[in-house]
Amino acid sequence: MVKTAPGLISLTILAALAASPSGRGEGDAQPPPIPPAGIAVPDETRTDLTIRAAALLKEIDILQKQLAGKPELLARIPDVQIFHKAVDWALRHNEFFEPKQFETAKGLLTEGAARAAALLVGRTPWDEQTGLVVRGYQSQIDGSIQPYGMIVPEQWKPADRTPRRLDFWFHGRGEKLTELTFIADRMKNKGEFAPEGAFVLHLYGRFCNANKFAGEMDLFEAWNNARSVYPIDPERVLVRGFSMGGASTWQFATHRTGFWAAAAPGAGFAESENFLRIFAAGKTPPPWWEQVLYRWYDSTIYAANLANLPVVAYSGEIDGQRQAANEMAAAMEKAGFTLTQVIGPGMGHQYHPESKPKIEEFLEQAISKPAAHDNLHLTTYTLIYSKNRWLEIAGMEKPWERADADAEAAEGEIKIKTSNVSAIHITRSAGRVVIDGAILPQGATFVGKYQKQNGSWQVASPPKGDALEKSSTLCGPIDHAFMGPFLMVRPTGKPLNEKAGVWAASEMAHAVEFWRRVFRGDSPIKDDTAVTANDIATRHLILWGDPSSNAIWKRLAAKLPMKWSADRLEVAGHAYEGSDYAPIFIYPNPLSAGHYVVLNSGVTFREQALLNNADQTPKLPDWAVIDLRTPPGPRWPGLVVDAGFFDSEWKFQQAASK
């Protein structure tokens, strides 16, 4: 049934929504910027640093030309670029926060120039350095240069290729932790823990986002870069951190359990609902879809995944953020096992000196014996987190509801029990596979994908025709597109109407600047007329405008599950005035298998969410309709009149949680 636009039915309802503190409308004051505005830079200092930075950039340009055809040396250029970016961005974006940072900037440029000079003659002395070493990589997501810090054991030698333990460390909240301050700290400060004989990788995490979204992918990009130099034992990789970094540890431990040998979270938060007290008296809870989307980054509901992962949680005895460990302890007890905790007596939000050896003793013991991976458990609410070593939930009957798979491998047989699972992928060989009591047909390939059809398990068959199904790479919601390579596509044509054109241009500008501030990269941007076949084949396309103004959107329009003309917008069986409403969408790109197309949206949380890292969660699901008569604000891109998820086959649905 097609409905008339809500705006045509009841202006009273719209006005009430706009005033609602739930955030579906606006009205909140604009919060202070993060990072904050810096101090004034004296003219003489600015001129000096600008000249030095320009000189280093020129040396980098020479390196890129001179080292063409030498991939091993080209791969080290980001180890130089991190120093230029740190100072260049501080100058361009007003990110000096105290006078002593001017001298820090000079020191970083000097170090960058020394590395550039060595690299030009084919030398990389920092590859052989022990102790504190700062490094960088170029992200595949947006092409940005990102730093990370290493602690390299003093006894390690470059010729020693014996795999060693690696600890990832996640830092705490720091609204002024720009590249400049991060790199400077990583050149002089070992941090809370530096286990003897182990590598420690300090992640920048793309600034201050609790290692979510692109900050989450920072771990894997930095890890890939580090193991091109250092011998890392994949069976002895640990995650640990404190405060905001403790929250990061919880989410990595529960969501990507199969990568780690142990985890050591300190303080932090483990979920959003209770930490933010969203149901407290006097508060209007967020809309239903935002509450569903807490299931992306919450750790408590994934606690069952910790059954076979050693975890030791630290809390100060009187620290308010002990709440995280309490929440996880309760969730783990419900799952049938106990959380090991170390409590710092009388301590607030910091480590007690006597607690540190206890934590280290637990971790050493946890990784002292090779772990067996014959029995695996996997709980998930999204296909983003669908793997545990050789077991993958490759399809869910109901996205965003709990799905479970328990697998046992013994005597050449794999037995799996599932709930809310429509497809299983196994990468471990076996003579026989039994799923939910059903013995797979003899002669089947028992390393591969199995699917449930009409309630019966069988070897998966290739997809038919243009049939769509959600997968680990294409499952939504909108924010998932910004965890892989993406391209902003700017419209150059005439919009359907002036209101939509102005809104789309404003939202694109906001998305670009917000990405720079929050995820510390310049968004890749092209005009719609300049997009190449390679762009379409290799990136998620973020299309701005409408089917009239954006040439790529026009090519796709007939294959998207919505229609938009000058006088009418049709979404999910509802019709709206085409001049007053606009769609926001994520959908599989009909022109490129394995990639998304996103319509009129960057990451969906905005300035208001930056005030608390637990609030940095998705604010919109797979699709939404925006009333353009309500201006964008710090919480939403305008008045959200409807929103929802696609089902497992990328069809409109009304979620059971609504």
N, C-alpha and C positions, 0 to 999 in steps of 0.2 A: 504494500500500500504506500502510495506517495503522499507525504505530508506537505503542507504549506510551511514556509519558513517560520520558525518560532517568532521572529521579529514581526511577522505579519499578524500573529495571533495575539500576543500579549506583550506590550511594551512594559507593563508592570513587572512581569516575570523577569524580563531582561534587566530591568533596573535593579531588582533584588539580587540577581546573580552578580551584577557588576559591583554591588556594594558588599558582597559576601566576603568575610575574612578567609573563606576556604581557598581563595586565590583563583577561582575560575574567572573572576573579573579582576579589575585593578583597584587602585585606591591606596596601596602601600606607598610610603615615601621611598624615594630612591636611596638605597643604602650607600655608604661611602665606598669608593672604588677599592678593589683589591687586584693587584698591589696598590698601596696608597700613593699619592703624589709625593715625589721626592723633594729634596732641598734645591735651592738655586745653586747653579754651578758658576763660579767666577769666570768671567770672559777669558781671562788668560789661561785658566785651567782647561776650559772647554776647547779652546783653540789648540792647545798642546795635545790633548787626548784625541781630538779629531784628526790631527795630522798623523799621530802615531797609528791610530786605527786604520786610516787610509793607506799608510805604508804597509801595514800587515796584510790588508786586503789585496794590495798589489802583489805582494809576495805569494799569497794564496792563488791568485790568478796565474802567476808564472808556474807554480807547482802543478796546477791542473793541466797546463799545456805541456810542460816538460816531462811529466810522468805519464802522459797518454801512452797506452800500450804496456804499462807496468802495473797490473792490477793490485799486486801486493802493496806497493807503495801508495797508489791512489787511495787504497782503503784506509791509509793512515792520515789522510788530509783532515778528516774531522777532528783528529787529535790536535790540530793546529787551529781549526775554525772555531772551536769552543772558546778560545781566548778572545778572538775578534768579536764574536757574537756577544759575549758577556759585556764588553765595554761599549760596543756599538749600540746595543739595545738600551743600556743604561743612559747613554747620551741622547738617543732619539726619543725615548719614551719617559724621560724624567724619572729615572729609577736609581739615583744616588740618594741615600738616606742619611748619611753622616759624612762630615768632611774627610775622615780618615780613609774613606773608600776611594778618594781621588788617587792616593798613593797606591792603594790596592790595584786600581785599574792600570796604573803605569807598570806595576810588577807583572800583571797578567799579560800585557802586551809585550813586555820584554821576554817572558817565557815563550809566548807564541812565536815571536821572531826567531828565538834560538831553535825552536823545534823546526820551523820552516827552513832555516839555513841547513840544519842537519839532514832534513828530508830531501832537500834539493840535490844533495850528493849521495843519496841512497842510504842514509843512516837513520835509524830509529832508536836512539839510546834509551828512551823511556820504556821500550819493550823489555829491556834488560834490568830496569830499575826495580829495587825492592822498597818496602815501606809504603809511603803514600804516593799514589800515582793517579792523576786525573786523565780521563780519556773521553772520547766522544764518538758518536756515530751519526749517520744521516738516516732519519726515520723514513720508512717506506710509506707511512701514513700521509705525511704532508711535505716531505722533502726537507724538513727542518733539521738543524744540527742540535743534538741533545747531549749533555754531559753526564758522566757518572764517575764515581770515585772508586779506586781499588786500594785495598790493603794487601800487599804482596809479601808473603813470609820472607824474613831476612835470609833464611837458609836456602831459599829456592834459587836455582840457576837456570838460565834459559835452555840449557841442554837437558835439563831434568824434565822428562815427559811423564813422570809417574803421576797418575791422576790424584788430585787432592780435593779435600772437602771445600765446599763453597757455601758461605753464609750470605744471604741477601739481607741488607738492613734497610728498613723503611724509616724515614725521618719523621719528626713531629711537625705540627702545624707551624708555619712561618709565613706570614703575609708579606714579608719583605725578603723572602728567600729567592731572590732572582739568581740568574746564572752567575752573576758577579760574586754574590755572597756565598753561594753554594760551592763554587770552584775554589774560592779563597779558603773556605773552611776545610775542604777536602785536601788541601795542600799542607795543612798544619795540625789537623785534629783527627785522632784515631777513633773517636767516638766511645760509646759505652763498652763495646766488646771487640777484642781482637784475638780470637783463639789461636794459640801457638800452632804453627804449621798449616793453618787454613787460609784460603783466600777469603776476603770479605768484599762484597760489592755493595757500595752505598749508592742507592738509586736517587736520582733527582725526581723521578716520577712526574715530570712535567709540572713542577711547582707545588701547588698546595691543594690537591684534590683527593687525598687519601688513596692514591694509586688506583683511581677508577678510570674507566673509559680509556683514553689514550695514555693516561697515567698507569693503567694496568698493563697495557702493551709495552710500556717502557721497560718492564722487567724482561720480557722475552727478547726485545731488540737489543738491550744492553747485554744480556746473557749470550746471545749469538755473537755479538761483537767480542766479548771477553774470551770466549772459548776459541776464537781464532788465534789467540796469543797464549793463553794459559791452559795448562792441562787440568781440566775439571772432571771430577768423578760424578757422573750423572746419578749414581746411587747414594751420594752423600751431599745433597743440596738441601739447605735449611732456609726457612723464612723466619724473620724476627724483626721486631721494631717496638717503638714505645710511643704512647700517646696517640696522635693520629697514625703513627706508624704501627701501633698495636692494632688499631682497627684494620689497617692494611693487611697485617699478618693474619688476623682472623679470616678475612675474606679470601685470601689466597689459600689458606690451609683448608677451608671448608669447600671452596668452589673448584679448586684445581689440585685436589688431594694427591693424585697419582704422581706428581712431579717431585714431592718432597720426602726427605728422610725423617724430618722432625720439624716442629714449629714452636716458637717461643714468643707469644704476644705479651706485651706489657701495657696495661691500662687500655685506653682507647674506647671504642664503642663496637658493638657486635650486631646491632640492628638499629632501625630508625624509629619505629613506632614508640617504644618505651623511652628511648634515649631523648627523643624530642618531645615526649609527652603529648602526642597529637590528640589524645582523647581526654586531656585534662579539662577540668571545669572551666568554662568561659572560652574555650577554643572551639572553633568550627573545624572539623576534620577535613583533610584534603579530599578531592573527588575520588570516587571509587577506583578509577583506573590508576591513579597515583598510588593508592594503597596496594593495589595488585602489583605495581611495579617495584614496591619495596622488596618483592621476592627476588629481584635481580641480585642486589648486593647484601641483603640480610644474611648473617651467618648462622643464627640460631636455628633456622628451619632446615639448614643443611648439616646439622650437627652429626647426623648418623654417618656421614662420610669420614668422621674422625675415628671410627672404630679401630682402624689398623694404623693410625698415624700417631706417633708419640707427640704429645703436646704438654708443655709446661707453661702455665700462665702466671705472670707476676703482677701483683698489685700492692700499692702502699696501703697500710692498714687503715688510714683515715683519708684515702684518696676517693673523691666522689666518682672517679672513673673506674673504681673497683666494680661498678655496676656491670661492666662488660663481662668480666670473669664470672660474676654471679649469674648473669643471663645465660652464658654458655654452659656453666656447671649444671644449671637446671635443665637445659636442653639436652645435654649429654646424658644426664641421669635418666631422662625420659626415654632416650635411645638405648639405655641399658648399660652404660659404662660411666666411669668416674673421671673427672678432670683433675689432673695433678696441679696443685697451686703452690706458689711460694709467696708468702705475705711479708712485706717489709715492716717490721714492728715500729709503730709510731710514725710511720712515714706518710707523707702526702704524695704529691705527684712527682716522684722520683725514685730511683733505685736505692735500696739500702745496701751499703757495702758488703754486709754479711750474706746478702741474698744472692749476689752474683756468682760466687763459687757453687752454690747449690744448683743454680740454673745450668751452669756449665757441666757439672757432674751429671745431671739428668741427660743433657744432650749428648755428651760423650758416650754414656752407656747406651743411649737409644740408637746410635749409629755404629756401635762397635761390632755388631753382627749383621751380615747381609740379610735383608728382609726377604721373606718369601711372598710371592704374589699369586698364590694359587687360589686364594679366596678373596673376592673383591665385593665391595658394596658400593652402590652409586645411587645417591638421591639427587634429584634436580627439579627445578621448576621451569627451566629454560634450556633450550638446546645449545645456548652459548656455553654452558657448563655440562657437557654430556659425556665426558670421557674419564675413565680411571684406568690407566695403563692399557691392558688389552681388551677392555670392555667399553663399548659405547652405546648409549641410548640414542639411536639414529632417528627416531620418530616418536612423537607423543600423541596420544589420542586427544588430550585436552591440554593445549599449551597453557602455561602459568598455573596449572594445578600440579600437585606433587606426583612425581614419577619415581619409581624405584626399580632397581635391578640388583639381585643377589646372584653372584656367580661362584661356582666351585669347580675347580679343575683337579681331577684325580684319576689315575690309571687310564689315561688316554681319553677320558670322557669329560665334557663340560656340561654341567647342569646349571640352568639359569631360571630364576623365578622373577616375574615382573609384575608391575602394577602401573597402569596408565602409560604403557609403552606399546607403540605400534611397529617399531623396527629396532633391531639389534645388529650391531656390527662387532665382529670378533676378529682380532688380529693374532690370536694364538691357535696353533693347529691342534686338532684333536681327532680321534677316531670316530667319535660320536658326539652329537650335540642334542641336548634335551632342554626344551624351553617350555616352561609351565606344564611339565609332564608329557609334552608331545615329543616323540622321538623323530628327529628330522629324517627324511628319506635316505636310505643307504645310497651311496654314490654321490651324494651332494658334496660340494666343496665346503669343508668346515672351517675355512678361513674366509670370512666374507660377511655379507649382509643377509639378514633374515627379516621377513616382514609378516605381520599378522593381517590376514584377509578373511573377512567373514568369521572372525573369531578363531581362525586356524593359522598356526605358524607354518611357514614354508620358506624355501630359498627365495630371496628377493629377485624379482624380474625387473628389467629396465623400465623406466617410466614410459608411459604411453603418450605419444604425440606431444602436445603442449601442456600436459598435466603438470600442475605445480604442487609442491609439498614443502613444508618448512623443514629446514635442515640446520646443522650446526653453523653453516656459513650464511644461510638465508632464513632467518627466523624472526627478524624484527626484535625490538621496536626501533623507532627512528634513530635513537642514539647509537645503535649497533653499527650503523653505516660509518660512524666516525672512529671506529676501531680498526679500520683498514684503509687502503689507499683511496682517497676521494678527490673529486674535482668540483669546485664551484662553477656552475655554468650561468653566465650573466646574459640576460635577454637583451637583444638589440632591436627587436621589432616593436610595433605599436601594440600596447596592451588592450585587453578587452574593454577596460574602462580606466579612467584616470585614478580612481580610488584604489583599485587593485594594484595598478602600476606603482603608485607612490608607496603603498604598504610593502610590496615585495622588495622595492629598492631599499627602503628603510630597514627591513628585516635582514636583508643580505648584508648591509653595512654593519648592522649590529652583530650578526653571526661572525663576520670576519674579525671584528675588533674583539669580540668576546673570546674567540678561539686564541687570538694572540695573547690576551691577558691571562687566560686560565690554563691554556695548554701550550703556550710559549712557542708558537709556530705561525708562520704566515700561510694562510690558506691558499692552496693552488687555485687560480682563477683563470677562466678563459671565456671569451665571448662565445655565444652559441654557434656563430658562423665559423669559429676557428677550431671547434672540437674535431679531433681526428678519429679515424677508425681504431687506432691504437689506444686512445683515451677511453673509448667506449669499451674496448676489450679488456682493459686492465684496471679500471677504477670505478668506484661507486660515483654516480653522477648526481650532484645536488643541483636540481633545476629550480631556478627562480623565475618568477613571472607567471605566465599563463600560456595556454595553447596558441594564443595569437602572438604574443611577444617573444616567446622562446622557440626557436626553430627545432631544437631537439625534442621538446615537449610535444610540439605539433606532430613530429614523426611517430611518437609513442601513443598519442591520445586515444586512438581507436582500440588499443590493447590494454588500457588502464581501466580499472573498475569504477570509474566516475566520469561524468561529463560536465563540461564547463563552457558556457557560451556567454555572450554579453548580457543576456537577460535571465539565465537559469543555470543553477548549479545543482547537480544530482549526485548525492552520496548516500550509500547504505539505505536506499529506498526512501530517502527524504529529498524534497526539492526546496531550494532557497533562491532568493533574488540574486541573480548573477552579479549585480552591481554592488551588493552589500556584504557578500560572504566570499570566503576563499578557503580552499582545501590545503591541508597539510597531510602528507602521505609518505609511507615507505612501501616499496613493492619490488618484486624481482624485475630486473630490467629486461624487457622483451627483446632488446637488441644484444644482450650479453649474458650468457649463462653464468651463474655464480656471482653476479653483481647486483647491487641495488640501484634503484632510482628513488631519490627523495625529492619531494615537492615542497618548496618554500619553508625549509627549516634547517637550522643548524642544530647543535646539541640543544636539548629541550629544557634543561634547567637554566636559570638566569641569575641576575645579580643577587636577588634575595637569598638564594640557596648558598651563596658563598660565605654567608655569615656563620654557618655551622656545617662542617664536613659531612655530618650525618644527613644533611638535607640535600647534598649533591647527588640526587637520584633522578631518574627520568621523570619528567613532568607530563609527557604525552606518550600515548601508546603507539599503535601502528598507523592510526589516522585520526584526524580531527577536523572540525569545521570552525572557522574563526569569523566572528562578526566584526567587519571592518569599521563599524561605527564606534567601537570602543577602542581607544588607542592602546598600543602596547605599553607594557610597564616592566617592573623589575621581577615579576613572577611569571607572566604569561605574554604571548605575542598578540594579545587582544582577548576579547571575550570568547571563551570556548563554549559553543552552544551544543556540541556533541563530540564524542570521541569514542574509540573502541579498538578492539583487536580483530585481526583476521584469524580464522581457524587454521587447522593444520594444513589445509589445502589452499590457503590464501584467499578465502572467501569471507565476506562479512559475517560477523556473528554478534550476538549479544551475550557477553560473558556471564557465566553463572554467578560470578561474584558481584555483579551489578546490583 
